[in-house]
Amino acid sequence: MKYFLLVFSFVFSVKTYAQKIDSIKDPVVNPALLVEENPKLASYVYLVNDHTIVFQKDRRTRKVIKADTKSFTFSQNSNERGMAKNKDGIFVNGNFVKTDTLGYQYLGFTNEGPFWRTQKAIYKNITELKNFKASEFTPLKDSKGTYSDKGYYRFNDQVYYHDKLTKIDPGTVVLLEWERCYDKNGIYERGEKILFEGEPLLYLSRYFLKMKNVLVSNDSYHTAIPAGDADSFVQLGEYYSKDKNNVYYKDRIFRDVDIPSFVSVFDFFAKDRNHVYHDDDLVKDADAATFEHLEGPYFKDKNHIYCNGKIMPIDIADAGKLKIWSAISFNISNPFITDGKKIFQYDTLLDGPQLDIPSFGVISKQPFCYDKNGVYERDYSNGTERFFLKKIPFNYSSPPDNTNVFISDKMNEYLFYNNQAYNRDTGLFENLTREQIDLTKTRERDLIKINGSVQFKTIYAMLLGKSGNKVYWGNEETSVDSETFEKVKGTYAYYKDKNNVYLYSYGEGLITLKGIDPGSVRLFNEFLVDKNYIYMNNSRIIKSENVEILAVYEGSWPMCGVGNPVSSTFYLFRNSEGYWLALIPSRGAVQIKKISEKDPTLKKFLGIK
């Protein structure tokens, strides 16, 4: 998905492209591979075979489980590691709990193990907590209306941290970050009241706490603040505070300011009767008496207009003509401002087409703008090292505005103007029907132009979709059989038709994997498997008849970011031919070795007598 439409091409037509073919490679037989006596097992891993499941809890613990494997599933969320389920119940670190799985939800981790629930019961590790009625055991809603997702629950008008009853007052509790909260009586971490020198602490702000009349830091040390006065403490906005003796910026004393007149202006800005401050630095030349917040990052005083403390090249005489538009890109505020003569985005003067300022506007608070002459997006020139506006190549028939220009849902993939749509990868589409606009806007369909006619394209993945009896990558026709084309179940990027298996890449399209049988291919743990072999990436490993994966453990796992390392992982398999050890690298050839069933290290590792 794209936030910006950066590259334009004015001619888009359907054509068939030459799909890349990648032939499956044979593994390298390496006689030097050996089963390790004490391998470092991958932790919290379930290995699902046709009739058994292997669970590796930690680097030394491995357990074989007999269970229904066809209905067996586990979450990819690392917070839920060790948790799984099948039609018969829940698995907790390899231990089976027979229960109705309807409404299963992982709630957190306790010292005694995972905390979880179903629709009818609450569990800690593998034990049902019968003192709770599941329908009434609900996430804590604090006094500000926020629901807890960090282990706090309400039951019988009392507050629990997981299953532990606390003394937290449900009427005044306020949830904080992580596993902390406070109420009228104190501050709590994981349900326990925090004491300092035997005394309870009261919450003042994210940076300060109160112990009797002592002001202390809100950290693990609870350091007393010199000359701090908790009784006169006042929070000023989010980052500033003061008491009768000090002014504070975040968690430190802000010196050389006038305490009585000190106030927060907005966000990281404050002032007293003498100066204006950004963070805890002076804003030079700012007039404290007239300094005020406008909107977003913009401020003004009697002399200047500021963007986050930086003086902008705007004449103060034009302050009455200022207009600001909010805009967000990549979750970062990136607004526009005009003085009636020039337009800036944030603090950058925009180059490009001469804009008509009276009709200027921003589209849905996104980094796209318009005036009566066109719709624009910001681009960057490496030559001039400046940002500039680029005009979107719609066929303009009426002045653009917020009534006839809008953006599709989900990352702005399409930009619409009247009955036209533009996409950076597939171009301009004209004379759209209401249905085409509506379904493309909600991203239920893509658009494609075939022989000059705009058609719908069902979406398989970004740029990949089907129109009529053809599958397309962007505007390019693929050679797949569209009637049998589908994703390999459970995979992210593998597809198949009656003829081939494919790996899809947004940048390269469909890559044909020659050598895998499409009629029998399926997902086997993290591998592909067909009637003949199992595969990883573009490599064949061993034959698939009666294949089982018995263990996975560390090969070479170098430090991240050091050089250009190649990591590798060992897999221990068994198939109809016997036992196999495979070393699979992050890149390069797969190495395998057949291991004798009499190998003493193998027998010891698997517990074979």
C-alpha positions in Angstrom: 0.0 0.0 0.0 1.2 3.5 -0.7 0.8 6.8 1.1 2.2 8.9 -1.8 1.7 8.8 -5.5 5.3 9.6 -6.5 5.8 8.3 -10.0 3.6 9.0 -13.1 3.3 7.3 -16.4 0.7 8.6 -18.8 0.3 5.4 -20.9 -0.9 2.2 -19.3 -2.0 -0.8 -21.3 -2.4 -4.5 -20.6 0.4 -6.7 -21.7 1.7 -10.2 -21.0 5.0 -10.2 -19.1 7.6 -12.9 -19.1 7.1 -14.7 -15.7 10.3 -15.6 -13.9 10.8 -19.4 -13.6 12.8 -20.7 -10.7 13.6 -24.4 -10.8 13.7 -26.3 -7.6 17.2 -27.2 -6.5 18.5 -30.4 -5.0 20.1 -30.3 -1.5 23.8 -30.9 -1.0 24.7 -34.1 0.9 27.1 -33.2 3.7 28.6 -36.2 5.5 30.0 -33.9 8.2 26.6 -33.1 9.6 26.0 -34.6 13.1 23.2 -34.7 15.6 24.3 -32.7 18.6 24.1 -34.3 22.0 22.7 -31.1 23.6 21.3 -29.0 20.8 19.9 -25.5 21.6 16.3 -26.2 20.7 14.1 -23.4 19.4 11.8 -22.4 22.3 8.0 -22.5 22.5 7.6 -24.3 19.2 4.9 -26.7 18.2 5.8 -29.1 15.3 2.7 -30.6 13.9 2.9 -33.9 12.1 0.1 -36.1 10.7 -0.4 -38.1 13.9 1.7 -36.5 16.6 2.8 -33.0 17.8 6.2 -32.1 19.2 6.4 -29.3 21.7 9.8 -27.6 22.4 9.3 -25.5 25.6 12.8 -24.3 26.0 16.3 -25.0 24.8 16.5 -28.4 26.6 12.8 -29.5 26.9 11.1 -31.5 24.2 7.8 -33.4 24.4 5.8 -35.6 22.0 2.1 -35.3 22.2 -0.6 -37.6 20.7 -3.6 -35.5 19.7 -5.9 -34.6 16.9 -3.6 -32.8 14.5 -6.0 -31.9 11.8 -7.8 -29.3 14.0 -4.6 -28.2 15.8 -3.9 -24.5 15.6 -1.7 -22.0 17.5 -1.3 -18.3 17.5 1.7 -16.6 15.8 1.5 -13.9 18.5 4.7 -14.1 20.5 2.8 -13.1 23.7 0.8 -16.3 23.4 3.8 -18.6 23.0 3.1 -22.1 24.3 -0.7 -21.8 23.8 -2.5 -23.9 21.2 -5.9 -25.6 20.7 -7.7 -28.3 18.8 -11.3 -29.5 18.7 -10.8 -31.3 22.0 -9.3 -28.6 24.2 -6.4 -26.2 24.9 -2.7 -26.9 25.1 -0.6 -25.0 27.6 3.1 -25.4 27.1 2.5 -28.9 25.7 0.1 -29.9 28.5 -3.5 -30.7 27.4 -6.6 -29.3 29.1 -9.9 -30.9 27.9 -12.4 -28.0 27.7 -14.9 -26.4 25.4 -12.7 -24.0 23.4 -15.5 -21.6 22.5 -14.5 -18.1 23.5 -10.8 -19.0 24.1 -8.7 -15.9 24.9 -5.2 -15.5 26.2 -5.2 -13.0 29.0 -1.6 -12.7 30.2 1.2 -14.4 32.1 1.5 -15.1 35.8 4.3 -16.5 37.9 2.4 -19.8 37.8 1.9 -19.8 34.1 -0.4 -18.5 31.4 -3.7 -16.9 32.4 -6.5 -17.6 29.9 -10.2 -18.1 29.6 -13.0 -19.7 27.6 -16.6 -18.6 27.4 -17.4 -20.7 30.5 -14.3 -20.8 32.6 -11.1 -18.9 33.8 -7.8 -20.8 33.9 -4.3 -20.3 35.3 -1.8 -22.6 33.7 -3.8 -25.9 33.5 -6.0 -25.3 36.5 -9.6 -24.0 36.3 -10.3 -21.2 38.8 -13.7 -22.2 40.0 -14.2 -19.1 42.3 -14.8 -16.9 39.2 -17.9 -16.8 37.0 -16.5 -16.3 33.5 -19.4 -14.2 32.3 -18.9 -11.7 35.1 -15.1 -11.6 34.9 -14.4 -8.6 32.7 -11.5 -6.3 31.8 -11.4 -3.4 34.3 -12.9 -0.1 33.1 -11.2 2.8 34.9 -12.7 6.1 36.0 -11.7 7.7 32.6 -13.4 5.0 30.6 -10.3 3.1 29.5 -10.4 -0.7 29.5 -7.4 -2.6 30.8 -5.4 -4.8 28.5 -2.6 -5.4 31.1 -4.1 -7.9 33.5 -6.6 -5.9 35.6 -10.1 -7.3 35.8 -13.4 -6.6 37.7 -15.4 -9.2 39.4 -18.1 -8.8 42.1 -17.3 -5.0 42.2 -13.7 -5.7 43.1 -10.5 -5.3 41.2 -8.2 -8.3 40.4 -4.8 -8.5 38.9 -5.2 -11.7 37.0 -6.7 -13.9 39.7 -5.3 -12.0 42.7 -7.7 -9.8 44.6 -6.3 -6.2 45.1 -7.3 -3.3 47.3 -7.7 -1.0 44.3 -10.7 1.3 44.5 -12.8 0.6 41.3 -14.5 4.0 41.5 -11.3 6.1 41.3 -8.8 3.8 39.6 -6.9 5.2 36.6 -4.9 2.9 34.4 -1.3 3.9 33.5 1.3 2.4 31.2 2.4 -1.2 31.5 0.9 -2.9 34.6 0.5 0.2 36.8 -2.5 2.1 37.9 -3.5 4.5 40.7 -6.5 5.4 42.8 -7.3 7.9 45.6 -5.3 5.8 48.0 -2.1 5.0 46.2 -0.2 3.6 43.2 -0.1 0.0 42.3 2.1 -2.2 40.1 0.8 -5.7 39.2 -1.9 -5.2 41.8 0.5 -4.4 44.7 0.5 -1.0 46.4 3.9 0.7 45.9 5.5 1.8 49.2 8.5 4.1 49.7 10.2 3.9 53.1 7.1 2.1 54.3 4.7 4.9 53.2 2.2 4.8 50.3 2.8 7.0 47.3 0.1 9.1 45.7 0.1 9.8 42.0 0.7 13.4 40.8 1.9 13.1 37.2 3.8 10.8 34.9 7.0 12.3 36.4 6.2 12.9 40.1 4.6 11.2 43.1 3.8 12.4 46.6 4.8 10.8 49.9 3.2 12.9 52.6 4.4 16.3 51.7 7.5 15.1 49.9 7.7 15.3 46.2 9.5 12.3 44.7 10.4 11.1 41.2 8.1 8.7 39.5 10.8 6.1 38.8 12.2 3.0 40.5 14.4 5.1 42.8 11.7 7.5 44.1 14.3 10.2 44.7 13.2 13.1 46.8 13.2 16.4 44.9 15.3 19.2 46.5 13.0 21.9 47.9 10.0 20.2 46.2 6.6 20.8 47.7 4.0 18.2 47.0 1.1 20.1 48.6 1.5 23.0 46.2 2.3 20.9 43.1 0.4 21.7 39.9 0.6 19.9 36.6 0.8 22.4 33.6 -0.1 20.6 30.4 1.7 17.3 29.8 5.3 18.2 30.2 5.5 21.1 32.6 4.6 21.4 36.3 5.5 23.6 39.2 5.1 24.0 43.0 5.8 27.0 45.2 9.5 26.5 45.0 10.3 25.1 41.6 9.3 24.8 37.9 9.7 21.4 36.3 10.2 20.3 32.7 9.3 16.6 32.6 11.2 15.1 35.6 13.8 17.8 36.2 14.0 21.2 37.8 13.8 24.0 35.3 15.9 26.8 36.7 16.0 30.6 36.1 12.3 31.0 35.4 9.7 33.1 37.1 7.6 30.7 39.1 4.4 32.7 39.8 3.9 33.7 36.1 5.0 30.4 34.6 2.4 28.7 32.4 2.2 26.0 29.7 1.3 27.3 26.3 0.9 24.1 24.3 2.7 20.8 24.1 6.5 21.4 24.5 6.1 25.2 24.8 5.7 27.4 27.9 6.3 30.9 29.0 6.7 33.2 32.0 6.4 37.0 32.2 9.9 37.3 30.7 10.6 34.5 28.2 9.1 31.8 26.0 10.5 28.3 26.3 10.6 25.3 23.9 11.4 22.2 26.0 13.7 23.8 28.6 15.4 26.2 26.1 14.7 29.8 25.3 12.9 30.7 22.2 15.0 33.7 21.1 13.4 36.9 20.2 9.9 35.7 21.2 7.7 38.1 23.0 6.3 36.4 26.1 3.3 38.8 26.6 1.8 38.1 23.1 3.1 34.6 22.4 0.2 32.2 21.7 -0.5 28.9 20.1 -2.3 28.9 16.8 -2.8 25.3 15.7 -0.6 22.2 15.4 3.1 23.3 15.4 2.3 27.0 14.7 2.6 29.9 17.1 2.7 33.7 16.9 3.6 36.8 18.9 3.5 40.4 18.0 6.6 40.1 15.8 6.7 36.6 14.2 5.0 33.4 13.1 6.7 30.3 14.4 6.8 26.6 13.4 7.9 24.7 16.5 10.0 27.6 17.7 11.5 28.4 14.2 10.7 31.8 12.8 8.9 31.5 9.5 9.4 33.9 6.5 5.9 35.3 7.0 5.3 39.0 7.5 3.5 39.6 10.8 1.3 42.1 9.0 -0.2 39.1 7.2 -1.1 37.3 10.4 -4.8 38.0 10.0 -4.7 36.1 6.7 -3.2 32.9 8.1 -5.0 29.7 7.4 -3.9 26.3 8.6 -4.9 22.8 7.3 -4.2 19.6 9.2 -2.5 16.8 7.3 -1.0 13.5 8.5 1.5 11.3 6.6 3.0 8.1 8.0 1.2 8.9 11.3 3.2 12.2 11.6 1.5 15.6 11.5 2.5 17.4 8.3 0.2 20.4 8.1 -0.1 23.2 5.5 -0.2 27.0 6.3 -0.6 30.1 4.1 -0.3 33.8 4.7 -2.4 34.5 1.6 0.7 34.8 -0.5 2.7 31.7 -0.1 2.0 28.1 1.0 4.2 26.1 3.3 4.0 22.4 4.3 5.1 22.3 7.9 8.0 24.9 7.6 8.9 24.3 4.0 7.9 26.7 1.2 6.4 24.6 -1.6 7.8 24.9 -5.1 5.9 23.9 -8.2 2.7 25.1 -9.9 1.5 28.5 -8.9 -1.3 27.7 -6.6 -4.6 29.6 -6.3 -4.6 30.3 -2.6 -8.3 31.2 -2.2 -9.4 27.8 -3.5 -6.6 25.8 -1.8 -7.5 22.9 0.4 -6.3 19.6 1.8 -8.0 16.2 1.0 -9.2 14.3 4.0 -6.3 15.5 6.2 -3.9 13.6 3.9 -0.8 15.0 2.3 -2.6 15.7 -0.9 -3.9 19.2 -1.7 -5.9 21.0 -4.4 -6.9 24.3 -5.8 -9.3 25.3 -8.5 -6.8 24.1 -11.2 -5.8 20.7 -10.0 -4.9 18.1 -7.4 -1.3 17.9 -6.1 1.0 15.8 -4.1 4.4 16.7 -2.6 7.5 15.2 -4.1 11.2 15.7 -3.6 13.8 16.7 -6.2 17.3 15.3 -5.7 18.6 17.9 -8.2 17.3 21.0 -6.3 17.2 19.2 -2.9 13.8 20.8 -2.4 10.2 19.6 -2.1 7.8 20.6 -4.8 4.2 20.0 -5.8 3.3 17.7 -8.6 0.0 17.8 -10.4 -2.0 14.6 -10.6 -2.9 13.9 -14.3 -6.7 13.9 -14.0 -8.7 15.3 -16.9 -10.1 18.3 -15.1 -13.6 19.5 -16.0 -14.5 21.3 -12.8 -12.6 22.9 -9.9 -11.4 20.2 -7.4 -12.6 20.4 -3.8 -13.5 18.2 -0.9 -16.8 17.3 -2.5 -15.4 15.7 -5.6 -11.9 14.6 -4.6 -11.4 11.7 -2.1 -9.0 8.9 -1.2 -9.7 5.2 -1.0 -9.6 3.4 2.3 -6.6 1.4 3.4 -3.5 3.5 2.7 -4.7 5.8 -0.1 -4.1 3.4 -2.9 -6.5 5.2 -5.2 -7.1 8.9 -5.5 -10.5 9.9 -7.0 -11.7 13.0 -8.8 -15.3 13.1 -10.0 -15.7 9.8 -12.0 -11.9 9.2 -12.4 -9.4 7.3 -10.3 -5.7 7.3 -10.2 -3.3 4.7 -8.9 0.5 5.1 -9.1 1.1 1.6 -10.3 -1.8 1.1 -12.7 -2.5 4.7 -13.9 -5.6 6.7 -14.7 -9.1 5.3 -15.0 -11.9 7.4 -16.5 -15.7 7.3 -16.8 -16.2 5.1 -13.8 -19.6 3.9 -12.7 -20.9 4.5 -9.2 -20.3 0.8 -8.4 -16.7 0.9 -9.6 -16.0 3.9 -7.4 -17.7 2.5 -4.3 -16.0 -0.9 -4.5 -12.6 0.5 -5.3 -12.8 3.1 -2.6 -13.5 0.4 0.1 -10.7 -1.8 -1.5 -13.1 -4.6 -2.2 -11.9 -4.5 -5.9 -9.1 -3.2 -8.0 -9.4 -1.6 -11.4 -7.8 -2.6 -14.7 -8.1 -1.3 -18.2 -8.6 -4.0 -20.9 -8.8 -2.9 -24.5 -9.8 0.6 -23.4 -12.6 -0.6 -21.0 -12.3 -0.3 -17.3 -13.0 -3.6 -15.5 -13.0 -4.9 -11.9 -10.1 -6.9 -10.7 -10.6 -9.2 -7.7 -7.8 -8.8 -5.2 -5.4 -11.6 -4.2 -2.6 -9.4 -3.0 -1.1 -6.0 -3.7 -1.3 -5.6 -7.6 -2.3 -9.2 -8.0 -5.9 -9.9 -9.0 -8.3 -11.5 -11.5 -10.5 -9.9 -14.1 -12.7 -12.1 -16.3 -10.8 -15.2 -17.1 -7.3 -13.7 -16.7 -5.0 -13.1 -13.7 -3.0 -9.8 -13.7 0.0 -8.4 -12.0 -0.8 -4.7 -12.1 -1.6 -4.1 -15.8 0.3 -7.1 -17.0 -1.4 -10.4 -17.9 0.0 -13.5 -16.3 0.0 -17.0 -17.9 -1.6 -18.8 -15.0 -4.8 -20.8 -15.3 -7.3 -18.4 -13.8 -10.0 -21.1 -13.2 -7.8 -23.1 -10.9 -5.6 -20.3 -9.5 -5.7 -20.0 -5.7 -3.5 -19.4 -2.7 -1.9 -22.3 -1.0 -3.9 -22.6 2.2 -2.1 -21.2 5.2 0.7 -19.4 3.3 1.3 -15.8 2.8 2.8 -15.6 -0.7 2.4 -19.1 -2.3 -0.2 -19.7 -5.0 -1.0 -22.6 -7.3 -3.1 -23.6 -10.4 -3.5 -26.9 -12.1 -0.1 -26.5 -13.8 2.3 -24.9 -11.3 3.1 -23.6 -7.9 4.0 -19.9 -7.7 5.8 -17.5 -5.3 4.3 -14.0 -5.4 6.5 -10.9 -5.1 5.1 -7.4 -5.3 8.2 -6.3 -7.2 8.6 -9.3 -9.5 5.1 -10.7 -9.9 4.4 -14.4 -9.9 7.6 -16.6 -9.9 6.9 -20.1 -11.2 8.4 -22.8 -9.0 9.2 -25.7 -11.4 9.4 -29.0 -9.7 6.6 -28.8 -7.1 3.4 -30.8 -7.8 0.4 -28.3 -7.6 -2.2 -31.0 -7.2 -0.8 -32.2 -3.8 1.1 -29.2 -2.5 0.2 -28.0 1.0 1.7 -26.3 4.0 3.6 -28.5 6.4 4.8 -26.5 9.4 6.9 -23.8 7.8 7.6 -26.0 4.7 5.8 -26.7 1.5 5.1 -30.4 0.9 3.7 -32.4 -2.0 3.4 -36.1 -2.8 7.0 -36.4 -3.5 9.2 -34.0 -1.3 9.2 -31.3 1.2 10.6 -27.9 0.2 11.9 -24.7 1.7 12.1 -21.6 -0.5 13.3 -23.0 -3.9 15.1 -26.1 -2.4 14.0 -29.7 -2.3 14.9 -31.3 1.0 13.8 -35.0 1.5 11.1 -37.3 0.3 7.7 -36.6 1.9 6.3 -40.1 2.3 5.4 -40.4 6.0 7.5 -37.4 6.8 7.7 -36.1 10.4 9.6 -33.1 11.8 11.1 -34.2 15.1 13.0 -31.2 16.3 14.3 -27.8 15.3 17.4 -26.2 16.8 20.0 -23.5 16.4 22.6 -23.8 13.7 24.4 -20.5 13.2 22.6 -17.4 14.5 25.0 -14.5 14.2 24.4 -11.1 15.8 22.0 -9.0 13.9 23.5 -6.0 12.1 27.0 -7.4 12.0 28.3 -7.5 8.4 26.0 -9.5 6.1 25.6 -12.7 8.1 24.1 -16.0 7.0 22.0 -17.6 9.7 21.1 -21.3 9.6 18.8 -23.8 11.5 18.9 -27.5 11.9 15.8 -29.7 11.4 15.6 -33.3 12.4 13.2 -35.3 10.1 12.0 -38.9 9.8 10.4 -40.3 6.6 9.9 -43.7 5.1 13.6 -43.9 4.4 14.7 -43.2 7.9 16.1 -40.2 9.9 17.5 -37.1 8.3 19.3 -34.0 9.5 18.9 -30.8 7.4 20.8 -27.6 7.8 18.8 -24.8 6.2 20.6 -21.4 5.8 18.9 -18.0 5.3 20.5 -18.0 1.8 22.6 -20.6 -0.1 22.2 -24.4 -0.5 20.3 -26.7 1.8 22.5 -29.4 3.3 21.3 -32.8 4.4 22.6 -36.1 5.8 20.8 -39.4 6.4 21.3 -40.4 10.1 21.5 -44.1 11.1 18.7 -45.2 13.4 21.5 -46.8 15.5 23.3 -43.5 15.9 23.8 -43.3 19.8 23.4 -39.5 19.9 20.1 -39.7 17.9 18.8 -42.5 20.2 19.6 -40.6 23.3 18.1 -37.3 22.0 14.8 -39.1 20.9 14.7 -41.4 24.0 15.0 -44.5 21.9 16.0 -47.6 23.8 
